[in-house]
Amino acid sequence: MVLANANGTPAAVPTAPSWSAADGAALYGLDRWGDPYFSVSARGHVMVQPRGDRGGSLDLVDLVQELQGRDLSLPLLIRFDDILEDRLERLHAAFGRAIAQYGYSGRYQGVFPVKCNQQRHVVEQLVETGRRWHFGLEAGSKAELLIALSLLEDPEALLICNGYKDRRYIETAILARRLGRQPVVVIEQADEVERIIAASQDLGAAPFLGIRAKLSTRSTGRWGSSVGERAKFGLSIPDVLSTVATLREAGLLSDLRLLHFHIGSQINDIAVLKDALQEAGQIYVELTRLGAPMGFLDVGGGLGIDYDGSRTATAASTNYSLQNYANDVVATVRECCEPHNVPVPTLVSESGRAIASHFSVLVFDVLGAGSVPGDMPELEDGEPLVLRNLRDTYKGILEESHGVLTAVDPEGPMDQGAAPERLQEAWNDALKFKDDALAAFRLGYLSLPDRAKAEQLTWACCKAIAEQLEAMAQKTLIPEELRGLPAALAGTYFANLSVFRSAPDTWAIDQLFPVMPLHRLEERPTRLGSFADLTCDSDGKIARFIDRGQVKSLLELHSLRPGEPYWIGLFLGGAYQEVMGNLHNLFGTTNAVHIRLSDGGGYRVDHVVRGDTNAEVLKAMEHDPDLLLERLRVVSEEAISKGQLAISDARRLMAHLRTSLGQTTYLQD
């Protein structure tokens, strides 16, 4: 069959008869979005290079097999801590090069926004790895503040305190300063100022303070509407001036050290960042003129990643590199400060997505696949006329395949025949006869088995036409309606996961993630399909895929082989997906494992985090598993007494229930 995109154009599958693992990597964009952490081997397996171009690799298929041997069933979230460390190193190296290139007299000191991934092992790893750069954390709630306070022991690391703040939150930050921490309470709402002043007066101490400014600069992309003058957080310029005056009057202006701004997550256009930096740089200069000591400029989050590998200013990509980003931040801030003889600030960023996205891979297995009923039904005597018409249409399509459809030379002139037009006519006939069959069924003139035959024959015609189209030269003009036939033949691959738990942004905001098979990449895919998850929700599906800067609704996949697993990987989902997932249909967290390359080769399993059991998700909804079992035991005894259930069957039922309570919420053998 022919492969095509959602818009009907042929998919990017090489037409040469040969196929290699490199072709598979190119088809799924692995050679673009995967660099430098993911590649493909000659065996057609996805390879992981956790240390980037510094050496060392793992075969992801072999790794999954070995982890299954450790009783870690799919779906499985594999976290590569080396990638997390490499992302931190690349971020700091980029700013280091920019600072040296532009002669910037300040330094860079980043923080990780805990909201991006609050998992304990993740935050601990970032704090430990980032110690050499005095890397800090950003907290947006009391709970996140507690995490940060317990982990940040470095007195030079920053603790940026964002979000809504009540009196207890503010007092906690003040007292943390006495512990030797560096909390910076960022004023994001005008009413926070009085609470900060009151708490400072009561405790006789104050935290370091920051101001978040609402910039007039508008962002682009999915989060563009979340910034600007109508943004949820931040002070307008009049509010900034009023806050400075109030702090001066309260004797706290000397604690104002930081200016913060944020222009949205996943900034896709570097021009937006430049405008914001210019505006924020001037505000920073003016704050120093007003008497605030300052010293830090927090450019917020937004450093994007290239999900689709297109390197364009689209929602799933960026038109800049990490080094471009660092260069523009350093150069623009320097240009703002130096003409006014204002010392350049320490640069702070809250880059979460750019740090955490790459380090985890979600692996899930395909349970089965559905397809259209296109097998040719056997001919029977006395079939209704509408079925005979469909059979004649199918026969005509096959006879068409023996004709001359295209020029021998694809680059030469088009064939003078009208094969595409004849195929269009045949498809129109097939659709008409199918409608006739449905009308006859509604009126009671066609039996249910004959209606089923009509559908099978129609799909058989569709498949035959699709095969004809595949054989045509690329320059052949295909009627628009026929170009959509491959999509109509697409299958549904049933995935052992919950989209709402493991990839909620694909459902909530149409986020694109690279999705592809982990193996068989040396084999040409012959089917188109999308994924349906285990939930009972019709929205529980993955049906949007990357396509060189575009979006397609179907993915090139392989036919399933009996008795063989078909493993799919969802990549670049290490940011936000774990913490924003929900318990739809009571599917809980998946098994997760932390992997580290060993110095002598191979790998080691640093941490295993077992996924939620059925008992645990029931408790989360305030159900008592023991009470549920007891209720079912009582019902079983009643059924036994009535002779409806054998004792052995009751024992088996209760054993199944007890075992299920201790198992993961996903399907198992």
C-alpha positions in Angstrom: 0.0 0.0 0.0 1.0 3.6 -0.4 2.0 5.7 2.6 0.7 9.2 2.8 0.5 12.1 5.2 -2.7 13.5 6.7 -2.9 16.1 3.9 -2.7 13.3 1.3 0.8 14.0 0.1 3.1 11.0 0.0 5.0 10.3 3.2 8.8 10.6 3.3 9.5 6.9 2.6 12.3 6.3 0.0 10.9 4.7 -3.1 14.0 2.6 -3.7 13.4 -1.1 -3.2 16.2 -1.3 -0.6 15.8 -0.1 2.9 18.3 0.5 5.6 18.4 1.5 9.3 19.5 4.9 8.2 16.3 5.2 6.2 14.3 4.4 9.3 16.1 7.0 11.3 15.4 9.6 8.6 11.8 8.6 8.4 11.1 9.3 12.1 13.4 12.3 12.3 15.7 10.6 14.7 18.8 12.1 13.0 17.4 15.6 13.7 15.6 15.7 17.1 17.7 12.9 18.5 21.1 14.4 18.2 23.3 13.9 20.2 21.5 11.4 22.5 19.7 9.0 20.2 20.6 7.2 17.0 20.0 3.9 15.2 22.2 0.9 14.9 22.7 -1.3 11.9 20.4 -3.8 13.6 17.6 -1.3 13.4 17.6 -0.7 17.1 17.4 2.7 18.8 20.7 3.5 20.5 21.1 5.9 23.5 24.2 8.0 24.0 23.6 9.3 27.5 26.8 11.4 27.6 26.2 12.8 24.2 29.3 13.0 22.0 31.5 12.2 25.0 31.2 8.4 24.3 29.3 5.5 25.6 26.1 4.0 24.2 23.3 1.5 25.0 21.1 -0.5 22.8 17.6 0.5 24.0 16.0 -2.7 22.9 18.5 -4.8 24.7 18.1 -2.6 27.8 14.4 -3.0 27.8 14.7 -6.8 27.6 17.1 -6.9 30.5 14.9 -4.6 32.6 12.0 -6.9 32.0 14.2 -9.6 33.3 14.3 -7.6 36.5 10.6 -7.8 36.8 10.0 -4.3 35.4 7.0 -4.7 33.1 5.9 -2.2 30.4 5.0 0.5 30.2 8.3 1.6 31.5 9.8 5.1 32.0 13.6 5.0 31.6 15.5 7.9 33.0 19.1 8.5 31.9 20.8 10.5 34.6 23.8 11.0 32.4 21.7 12.9 30.0 20.4 15.1 32.8 24.0 15.9 33.8 25.0 16.5 30.2 22.2 19.0 29.7 23.4 20.9 32.7 27.0 20.9 31.4 25.9 22.1 28.0 23.8 24.9 29.5 26.6 26.2 31.6 29.2 25.7 28.8 27.1 27.8 26.4 26.8 30.7 28.9 30.5 30.3 29.7 31.4 30.7 26.0 29.1 33.7 25.6 30.5 35.4 28.7 34.0 35.0 27.3 33.1 36.0 23.8 31.4 39.3 24.8 33.7 40.2 27.7 30.9 40.0 30.2 32.2 40.8 33.6 29.3 39.0 35.4 28.5 35.3 35.6 25.7 32.9 35.0 23.9 31.1 37.8 20.9 29.0 36.9 18.0 27.4 38.8 15.8 24.4 38.0 12.0 25.0 38.3 10.8 22.2 40.6 7.4 22.3 38.9 8.9 20.9 35.8 9.6 17.5 37.4 9.2 17.1 41.2 10.3 13.5 41.3 12.7 13.1 44.3 15.5 11.3 42.4 15.4 13.9 39.6 15.6 16.9 41.8 18.3 15.3 44.0 20.4 14.4 40.9 20.1 18.0 39.6 21.2 19.5 42.9 24.1 17.1 43.3 25.3 17.5 39.7 24.8 21.3 39.7 26.8 21.8 42.9 29.9 22.7 40.9 28.1 25.7 39.4 26.1 26.6 42.5 23.0 25.6 40.6 19.8 26.3 42.5 16.1 25.7 42.5 12.9 27.6 41.9 9.8 26.9 44.0 6.3 27.9 43.1 4.4 26.6 46.2 4.9 25.7 49.8 5.5 22.1 49.1 8.1 22.9 46.5 9.7 25.3 48.9 10.0 22.5 51.4 11.7 20.3 48.8 14.2 23.1 47.9 15.0 24.0 51.5 15.7 20.3 52.4 18.0 19.8 49.4 19.9 23.0 48.8 22.8 23.0 51.2 25.1 25.2 49.1 25.0 28.7 50.6 25.7 30.2 47.2 22.9 28.5 45.4 19.8 30.6 44.7 16.4 29.6 45.9 13.9 31.6 43.8 10.5 31.8 45.5 7.7 32.3 43.0 4.0 31.7 43.0 1.3 32.9 45.4 2.7 33.6 48.9 0.8 33.7 52.2 2.4 34.9 55.5 3.7 31.4 56.3 5.4 31.0 53.0 7.1 34.4 53.4 8.2 33.7 57.0 9.6 30.4 55.9 11.8 32.2 53.3 12.9 34.8 55.9 14.0 32.1 58.4 15.7 30.1 55.7 18.0 33.1 55.1 19.1 32.7 58.7 19.9 29.1 57.9 22.5 30.3 55.4 20.3 29.8 52.4 19.8 32.4 49.6 16.0 32.6 49.2 14.8 35.3 46.9 11.2 36.1 47.4 9.9 37.4 44.1 7.1 40.0 44.4 4.6 38.9 41.7 1.4 40.5 43.0 1.0 44.0 44.5 -0.7 42.7 47.6 2.4 40.6 48.6 4.4 43.8 49.5 2.5 44.5 52.7 2.7 40.9 53.8 6.5 40.8 53.2 6.9 44.1 55.2 4.8 42.8 58.1 6.6 39.5 58.3 10.0 41.2 58.1 9.1 43.6 60.9 7.7 40.8 63.2 10.8 38.6 62.7 13.3 41.4 62.6 14.8 40.1 59.4 14.0 40.1 55.7 14.5 37.8 52.7 16.3 38.8 49.6 13.7 40.4 47.4 13.0 40.3 43.7 10.4 42.0 41.4 8.7 40.3 38.5 7.9 42.8 35.8 5.1 42.5 33.2 6.8 43.3 30.0 5.0 44.8 27.0 6.9 42.4 24.8 4.5 39.8 23.4 5.6 36.2 23.0 4.7 33.7 20.3 3.7 30.1 20.2 1.3 28.1 22.4 2.0 30.2 25.5 2.1 33.6 23.8 -1.1 34.7 25.4 0.1 34.0 28.9 2.4 37.0 29.0 2.2 40.7 28.4 0.1 43.3 30.3 -2.7 40.8 31.0 -0.4 38.1 32.4 -1.3 36.2 35.5 1.8 37.2 37.4 4.0 40.2 37.5 3.8 43.9 38.3 3.0 46.7 35.8 5.5 49.5 35.5 3.4 51.8 37.8 3.2 48.9 40.3 7.0 48.5 40.1 7.5 52.1 41.0 5.0 52.0 43.8 6.7 48.8 45.2 10.1 50.5 45.2 8.7 53.5 47.0 7.0 51.3 49.6 10.1 49.2 50.2 12.2 52.3 50.6 9.8 53.7 53.2 9.9 50.3 55.1 13.7 50.2 55.0 13.7 47.1 52.8 14.9 48.6 49.5 18.5 47.4 50.3 17.2 43.8 50.1 15.9 44.3 46.5 18.4 42.3 44.5 16.7 40.7 41.6 14.6 41.6 38.5 12.6 38.7 37.0 10.5 38.3 33.9 9.0 35.5 32.0 7.7 35.5 28.4 6.3 32.0 28.2 7.3 28.4 28.0 8.9 27.0 24.8 10.0 30.3 23.2 10.2 29.3 19.5 11.4 32.6 18.0 14.7 34.2 19.2 13.5 37.6 18.1 10.9 37.6 20.9 13.6 37.0 23.5 15.8 39.8 22.2 12.9 42.3 22.5 12.1 41.1 26.0 15.8 41.3 27.1 16.1 44.9 25.8 13.0 46.0 27.8 14.0 44.1 30.9 17.6 45.4 30.7 16.4 49.0 30.8 14.1 48.3 33.7 17.0 46.8 35.6 19.1 49.9 34.9 16.3 52.1 36.1 15.9 50.1 39.4 19.6 50.7 40.2 19.1 54.4 39.6 16.2 54.3 42.1 18.6 53.1 44.7 18.1 49.3 44.7 21.4 47.4 45.0 20.2 44.7 42.5 22.8 42.3 41.2 20.7 39.6 39.6 18.6 39.5 36.4 16.4 36.4 36.1 15.3 35.9 32.5 12.8 33.2 33.5 12.1 30.0 31.6 11.2 29.5 28.0 14.4 28.1 26.6 12.9 25.8 24.0 13.8 22.5 22.5 13.4 21.1 19.0 10.7 18.5 19.3 10.3 17.9 15.6 13.9 18.5 14.4 12.8 21.2 11.9 14.8 24.1 13.6 11.9 26.5 12.8 9.9 29.0 14.7 6.9 26.6 15.1 5.2 25.4 18.3 7.2 22.1 18.3 10.6 23.6 17.5 12.9 26.6 17.8 14.7 28.8 15.3 17.8 29.0 17.6 20.3 26.9 19.3 21.3 26.8 23.0 24.4 28.8 22.1 22.3 31.4 20.2 20.1 31.7 23.3 23.1 32.2 25.7 24.8 34.7 23.3 21.7 36.9 23.0 21.1 36.9 26.7 24.7 37.9 27.5 25.2 40.4 24.7 21.8 42.2 25.1 22.1 42.6 28.9 25.7 43.9 28.5 24.5 46.4 25.8 21.8 47.7 28.2 24.1 48.1 31.3 27.4 49.4 30.1 26.3 52.7 28.4 24.8 53.7 31.8 27.8 52.5 33.8 25.7 50.0 35.7 27.5 46.8 36.7 26.2 43.9 34.8 24.1 41.5 36.8 24.5 37.8 37.5 22.4 36.2 34.9 19.8 33.7 36.1 17.6 31.4 34.0 14.8 29.0 35.0 15.4 26.5 32.2 13.3 23.4 33.0 12.2 22.0 29.7 15.6 22.4 28.1 17.2 20.5 31.0 14.8 17.7 31.7 13.0 16.9 28.4 15.7 14.6 26.9 16.5 12.5 29.8 13.6 10.1 29.9 12.1 7.7 27.4 8.6 6.2 27.8 8.5 2.7 26.4 5.2 0.9 25.8 4.2 -2.2 24.0 1.5 -2.6 21.4 -1.2 -5.1 22.4 -2.8 -5.5 19.0 -3.9 -3.6 15.9 -7.2 -3.0 14.3 -7.7 -2.6 10.5 -10.5 -2.2 8.0 -12.3 -5.4 6.9 -10.8 -5.6 3.5 -10.4 -9.4 2.8 -12.2 -10.6 -0.3 -15.3 -12.6 0.6 -15.9 -15.8 -1.2 -18.3 -15.8 -4.1 -21.7 -17.4 -3.5 -24.4 -18.3 -5.9 -27.4 -16.0 -6.1 -25.7 -12.9 -4.7 -27.6 -9.7 -4.9 -26.9 -7.4 -7.8 -25.2 -4.8 -5.6 -22.6 -7.3 -4.6 -22.1 -8.4 -8.2 -21.5 -4.8 -9.1 -18.9 -4.4 -6.4 -17.1 -7.6 -7.6 -17.1 -6.3 -11.1 -15.6 -3.0 -9.9 -12.9 -4.8 -8.1 -12.1 -6.9 -11.1 -11.8 -3.8 -13.3 -9.3 -2.3 -10.8 -7.2 -5.4 -11.0 -7.3 -5.4 -14.8 -6.2 -1.8 -14.7 -3.0 -2.9 -13.0 -2.0 -4.7 -16.2 -2.2 -1.5 -18.2 0.5 1.1 -18.7 0.2 3.4 -15.7 3.3 5.6 -15.9 6.3 6.4 -18.0 9.2 4.1 -17.5 11.4 7.0 -16.7 10.0 8.9 -13.6 11.7 12.0 -14.8 10.3 11.7 -18.4 7.0 12.8 -19.8 3.7 11.6 -18.3 2.0 8.6 -19.8 -0.8 9.6 -22.2 -3.2 7.1 -20.5 -5.8 8.1 -18.0 -5.1 5.6 -15.3 -5.7 8.0 -12.3 -9.0 9.1 -13.9 -10.1 5.5 -14.4 -9.2 4.6 -10.8 -11.2 7.7 -9.7 -14.2 6.4 -11.7 -13.9 3.0 -10.2 -13.7 4.4 -6.6 -16.8 6.5 -7.3 -18.6 3.4 -8.5 -17.5 1.4 -5.4 -18.8 4.2 -3.1 -22.1 4.3 -5.0 -22.6 0.6 -4.8 -21.8 0.6 -1.1 -24.5 3.3 -0.5 -26.9 1.2 -2.5 -26.2 -1.7 -0.3 -26.8 0.3 2.9 -30.1 1.7 1.5 -31.2 -1.9 0.7 -30.3 -3.0 4.2 -32.3 -0.2 5.8 -35.3 -1.2 3.8 -35.0 -4.9 4.6 -33.9 -6.1 1.2 -30.4 -7.0 2.1 -29.3 -9.4 4.9 -26.7 -8.6 7.5 -24.2 -11.0 6.0 -24.6 -9.5 2.6 -24.2 -6.0 4.0 -20.9 -7.2 5.6 -19.8 -8.5 2.2 -20.6 -5.1 0.7 -18.3 -3.4 3.2 -15.5 -6.0 2.6 -15.7 -5.6 -1.1 -15.6 -1.8 -0.9 -12.5 -1.9 1.3 -11.0 -4.4 -1.1 -11.5 -1.9 -3.9 -9.9 0.8 -1.7 -6.8 -1.4 -1.1 -6.5 -2.3 -4.7 -6.6 1.3 -5.8 -4.0 2.2 -3.1 -1.7 -0.4 -4.5 -2.1 1.0 -8.0 -1.2 4.5 -6.7 1.9 3.2 -5.0 3.2 1.9 -8.4 2.8 5.2 -10.1 5.6 7.7 -10.7 6.0 10.5 -8.3 5.0 13.1 -10.9 1.7 11.5 -11.6 -1.2 13.8 -10.9 -3.4 11.9 -8.4 -7.0 13.1 -7.9 -7.5 14.6 -4.4 -10.0 12.1 -3.3 -7.7 9.2 -4.1 -4.8 10.8 -2.2 -6.8 10.2 1.0 -7.3 6.5 0.5 -4.1 5.4 2.4 -5.3 7.3 5.4 -8.7 5.6 5.2 -6.9 2.3 5.3 -4.9 3.2 8.4 -5.0 0.9 11.4 -5.3 1.5 15.1 -2.5 0.2 17.3 -3.7 -0.5 20.8 -1.0 0.8 23.3 -0.5 -0.5 26.8 -0.5 3.0 28.5 -2.7 5.8 29.6 -2.2 9.0 27.6 -3.7 11.0 30.5 -1.2 9.5 32.9 2.0 9.5 30.9 1.6 12.0 28.1 -1.1 14.4 29.2 0.1 17.3 27.1 -0.6 15.4 23.9 -4.3 15.5 24.9 -4.5 18.8 26.7 -2.5 21.1 24.5 -1.7 19.1 21.4 1.9 18.9 22.3 4.0 17.0 19.8 6.5 14.4 21.0 8.7 12.2 18.8 7.0 8.7 18.8 8.6 5.8 16.9 9.3 2.1 17.1 12.4 1.1 19.0 13.3 -1.7 16.6 12.7 -3.0 13.1 14.0 0.3 11.8 16.1 -1.6 9.2 12.7 -2.8 7.8 10.5 -0.7 5.7 7.2 0.1 7.4 4.2 -0.9 5.4 1.3 0.4 7.4 -0.1 3.7 8.6 -1.6 4.0 12.0 -2.2 5.9 15.3 -2.3 4.7 18.9 -5.3 4.2 21.2 -4.6 3.8 24.9 -6.2 1.6 27.6 -8.6 4.2 28.9 -12.3 4.2 28.1 -12.1 7.8 26.8 -12.3 8.4 23.0 -9.6 11.1 23.5 -7.2 8.6 24.9 -5.1 8.4 21.8 -1.9 9.6 20.1 -2.8 10.8 16.7 -0.5 13.7 16.0 3.1 13.1 14.9 6.1 15.1 13.8 6.8 15.5 10.1 9.7 17.9 9.3 8.0 21.0 10.8 4.5 19.8 9.9 2.0 17.6 11.7 0.6 14.3 10.4 -2.2 12.3 11.9 -0.8 8.9 11.0 2.6 7.3 11.7 4.4 4.8 9.5 4.4 1.5 11.4 5.1 -2.2 10.9 2.7 -5.1 10.7 2.6 -7.0 13.9 4.2 -10.4 14.0 2.5 -13.2 16.0 4.3 -13.9 19.2 6.7 -11.0 18.8 6.6 -7.7 20.8 6.3 -4.4 19.1 7.9 -1.7 21.3 7.2 2.0 20.8 9.1 4.9 22.4 7.9 8.4 23.3 10.8 10.7 23.5 11.6 14.2 25.0 8.8 13.9 27.6 10.9 14.4 30.7 9.4 17.8 31.5 5.9 18.2 33.0 4.4 14.9 31.8 5.0 13.0 35.0 3.7 15.7 37.3 0.7 16.7 35.3 -0.7 13.2 34.6 -3.9 12.1 36.3 -5.7 8.9 37.4 -8.2 8.7 34.5 -9.7 5.2 34.7 -7.4 4.7 37.7 -4.3 4.0 35.6 -1.5 5.1 37.8 2.2 5.8 37.4 4.3 3.4 35.4 7.4 1.6 36.5 10.4 3.9 36.3 14.1 3.2 36.4 17.2 5.4 36.6 20.1 4.3 34.4 23.8 5.3 34.6 26.6 4.4 32.3 29.4 2.5 34.1 32.9 3.7 33.8 34.1 0.3 32.6 31.3 -0.1 30.1 27.7 -1.2 30.4 25.3 0.4 32.8 24.0 0.3 36.3 20.5 0.6 37.7 20.7 3.4 40.3 17.1 3.6 41.3 13.9 1.6 40.7 10.6 3.3 41.3 7.7 0.9 41.1 4.5 2.0 39.5 1.2 2.4 41.3 -0.6 -0.8 42.2 -4.3 -1.2 41.9 -4.5 -1.1 45.7 -2.7 2.2 45.8 -4.8 4.0 43.2 -7.9 2.7 45.0 -6.7 4.2 48.3 -6.0 7.5 46.4 -9.8 7.6 45.7 -10.5 6.7 49.4 -11.5 3.1 48.7 -10.4 0.4 51.2 -9.0 -2.6 49.3 -9.5 -4.9 52.3 -13.1 -3.8 52.6 -13.6 -4.4 48.9 -12.2 -7.9 49.2 -14.5 -8.6 52.2 -17.6 -7.5 50.4 -16.8 -9.8 47.5 -16.0 -12.7 49.9 -19.5 -12.3 51.4 -21.1 -12.3 48.0 -19.1 -15.4 47.0 -20.3 -17.2 50.1 -23.9 -16.4 49.2 -23.4 -17.7 45.7 -21.8 -20.9 47.1 -24.8 -21.4 49.4 -27.2 -21.1 46.5 -25.2 -23.5 44.4 -24.3 -20.8 41.8 -20.6 -20.9 42.5 -18.3 -23.8 43.2 -15.9 -23.4 46.2 -12.9 -24.0 43.9 -14.1 -21.2 41.6 -14.7 -18.9 44.5 -11.2 -19.6 45.7 -9.8 -18.8 42.3 -11.8 -15.6 42.1 -10.5 -14.3 45.4 -7.0 -15.3 44.5 -7.3 -13.3 41.3 -8.6 -10.3 43.2 -5.8 -10.4 45.8 -3.2 -10.7 43.1 -4.6 -7.9 41.1 -4.5 -5.5 44.1 -0.7 -6.0 44.3 -0.1 -5.6 40.5 0.5 -2.5 38.4 -2.6 -0.9 36.9 -1.4 -1.8 33.3 -2.0 -5.0 31.4 0.2 -7.9 32.2 0.4 -11.6 31.1 
